[in-house]
Amino acid sequence: MATAKIVLDTRRKNTQNNYPLYLRIYHGADFRNISLKLKVNLQHWHKEEIKVNRKHQNATRFNNSIQKKL
């Protein structure tokens, strides 16, 4: 059975200090990352709730996009 979660990849920072968001799909011991084509600053990411904070100007749009992908 496969499981999925949203991951902020802190290894790949761009020049504006934004990090890409990925949909990580697990199946057994293997996993695949699928890019959501969204980039978020570390201070705008809420790790426990797995969503973008309200402080971000496009938080609603980003969170809706994340929920659709899940």
LUMZA-695327 format. One line per field, with one value per residue: residue number from 1; residue in one letter; y, x, z of N, C-alpha, C, CB in turn. Coordinates in steps of 0.02 Angstrom, whole numbers. Glycine has a CB too. Layout:
<rs>
num <- c(NUM;...)
residuo <- c(A;...)
n.yy <- c(Y;...)
n.xx <- c(X;...)
n.zz <- c(Z;...)
ca.yy <- c(Y;...)
ca.xx <- c(X;...)
ca.zz <- c(Z;...)
c.yy <- c(Y;...)
c.xx <- c(X;...)
c.zz <- c(Z;...)
cb.yy <- c(Y;...)
cb.xx <- c(X;...)
cb.zz <- c(Z;...)
</rs>
This chain:
<rs>
num <- c(1;2;3;4;5;6;7;8;9;10;11;12;13;14;15;16;17;18;19;20;21;22;23;24;25;26;27;28;29;30;31;32;33;34;35;36;37;38;39;40;41;42;43;44;45;46;47;48;49;50;51;52;53;54;55;56;57;58;59;60;61;62;63;64;65;66;67;68;69;70)
residuo <- c(M;A;T;A;K;I;V;L;D;T;R;R;K;N;T;Q;N;N;Y;P;L;Y;L;R;I;Y;H;G;A;D;F;R;N;I;S;L;K;L;K;V;N;L;Q;H;W;H;K;E;E;I;K;V;N;R;K;H;Q;N;A;T;R;F;N;N;S;I;Q;K;K;L)
n.yy <- c(-59;112;267;444;605;780;868;983;1027;1058;1054;1113;1265;1419;1576;1671;1624;1525;1367;1212;1126;958;814;670;503;348;177;29;4;97;264;406;571;700;849;994;1113;1229;1354;1395;1504;1465;1519;1536;1412;1292;1167;1064;1068;1050;1147;1308;1458;1590;1711;1716;1785;1716;1612;1544;1501;1419;1321;1264;1208;1113;1026;977;903;802)
n.xx <- c(42;25;85;74;152;183;332;457;596;742;869;888;903;854;909;830;806;707;625;591;433;380;286;293;294;274;308;317;486;532;531;462;487;382;373;291;295;300;371;433;473;572;528;393;337;242;285;229;91;94;79;67;103;-8;53;115;96;22;-41;-167;-194;-82;-99;-221;-184;-90;-173;-255;-163;-129)
n.zz <- c(0;-36;31;59;77;111;78;124;41;107;61;-60;-93;-167;-242;-180;-55;-48;-40;-123;-135;-116;-163;-82;-114;-43;-62;3;36;-50;-123;-208;-267;-312;-393;-336;-393;-319;-217;-59;75;217;339;315;313;396;490;573;544;411;306;223;308;363;348;226;64;-35;31;45;-86;-110;-9;-46;-168;-125;-51;-153;-227;-137)
ca.yy <- c(0;173;324;507;663;839;878;1043;1004;1111;1047;1149;1335;1463;1640;1709;1585;1485;1296;1180;1078;896;762;610;443;289;111;-16;38;146;325;451;640;733;920;1030;1176;1283;1368;1430;1522;1423;1551;1532;1342;1266;1097;1019;1067;1035;1196;1374;1504;1645;1769;1714;1821;1669;1553;1508;1468;1365;1267;1230;1168;1057;979;944;853;745)
ca.xx <- c(0;64;68;100;157;214;399;494;665;786;935;890;882;870;940;783;797;647;637;537;388;373;241;334;252;308;279;366;547;549;492;470;469;348;375;227;311;290;430;412;526;571;488;322;316;224;306;183;27;109;47;99;75;-49;96;133;45;-19;-50;-229;-186;-33;-128;-271;-147;-62;-227;-277;-113;-133)
ca.zz <- c(0;-43;72;31;121;81;106;105;30;130;31;-124;-82;-223;-223;-139;6;-52;-46;-160;-102;-153;-141;-75;-114;-19;-77;33;56;-102;-125;-265;-256;-367;-381;-337;-427;-272;-176;2;121;277;391;298;313;461;485;607;510;341;263;220;358;339;334;155;25;-73;74;29;-151;-101;32;-88;-218;-88;-34;-215;-246;-90)
c.yy <- c(62;226;386;560;719;852;944;1023;1061;1104;1091;1220;1375;1529;1683;1674;1548;1412;1263;1132;1017;853;698;550;383;227;60;24;92;208;364;521;669;807;950;1097;1237;1291;1413;1446;1481;1453;1550;1461;1320;1190;1048;1013;1051;1082;1262;1419;1559;1707;1772;1746;1776;1605;1512;1469;1410;1307;1229;1185;1105;1005;943;890;792;703)
c.xx <- c(44;39;101;104;192;280;427;567;714;857;943;862;900;897;895;766;731;665;578;496;379;318;283;288;294;270;330;426;567;506;509;450;439;345;305;234;293;353;409;474;517;529;413;295;301;233;256;116;33;70;86;64;35;-7;116;78;-1;-34;-111;-222;-138;-63;-182;-237;-117;-115;-253;-228;-114;-193)
c.zz <- c(0;6;42;85;85;117;80;100;47;102;-31;-116;-145;-198;-180;-73;9;-65;-83;-117;-147;-121;-140;-67;-95;-40;-54;57;6;-96;-187;-243;-319;-350;-384;-373;-385;-231;-119;44;185;333;377;299;384;459;515;570;436;294;267;270;325;321;260;114;-15;-33;57;-36;-145;-63;-6;-139;-185;-73;-97;-235;-200;-106)
cb.yy <- c(0;200;314;531;645;901;819;1102;981;1111;974;1111;1365;1473;1678;1722;1630;1511;1263;1142;1111;857;755;615;433;291;102;-71;-11;115;367;428;682;703;955;1041;1179;1269;1400;1388;1598;1411;1623;1562;1297;1285;1088;1042;1133;962;1207;1404;1535;1664;1765;1641;1869;1651;1575;1556;1518;1391;1296;1281;1210;1081;1016;996;884;770)
cb.xx <- c(-48;61;91;57;195;166;446;483;675;789;948;851;917;808;959;719;802;599;647;565;319;439;177;383;218;315;262;388;603;540;503;428;531;276;421;203;274;229;487;362;525;642;511;311;369;150;373;171;-9;94;-27;95;131;-101;158;147;79;15;-54;-287;-160;29;-157;-316;-91;-29;-284;-284;-43;-136)
cb.zz <- c(61;-115;147;-27;187;86;88;156;-44;205;12;-178;-19;-268;-285;-179;67;-107;24;-220;-86;-154;-188;-15;-183;58;-154;-18;65;-172;-62;-326;-234;-380;-431;-266;-494;-226;-218;43;137;302;400;230;281;481;517;678;519;324;283;148;400;390;378;132;-22;-138;147;24;-204;-65;96;-123;-251;-23;0;-272;-246;-17)
</rs>
